Amino acid sequence: MKSVDRLRAQARLATLFAPTTLVAAVQRLGFVQADPIRSPARAQDLILRHRVAGYRAGDLERKFARLGMEEDFLHAYGFMPGKTAGTCMGITESSVLSSFRFDG
C-alpha cells in the first residue's frame, strides 16, 4: 500500500468513528471548529452530526458548559475538552488554585 493510501486510511479511522456521545466525540477529536455561518450549516454541526448518536443542530452550543468543555481559540475558534484548553493555555488546576492562595 502506498504511503498516501496508508495516510488516508489512518485519517478515516481517526476521524470517522461510530456514533457516540457528544462528550466522547469532542474528546476523541480534541477540538471542533465553530463556525457562525449557517451555509449550508455550522461547521460544528456538520462535524458532529454523523459522530454523535441523536445529534441535533445546536446541541454543542447548548450543552458544552454542562459537559465540562471550553469555548475558546486554538488555531481557530471552537470547542474542546476542558483538559485540552488548560494544556494549550498553560493553565492547570494547581496553577489556578495557587494564584488564589491567601497567606495571612
Secondary structure, 3 states (H helix, E strand, C coil): CCHHHHHHHHHHHHHCCCCECHHHHHHHHCCEECCCCCCCCCHHHHHHCCCECCCCCCHHHHHCCCCCEEEEECCCEEEEEHHHHHHHHCCCHHHHHHCCCCCC
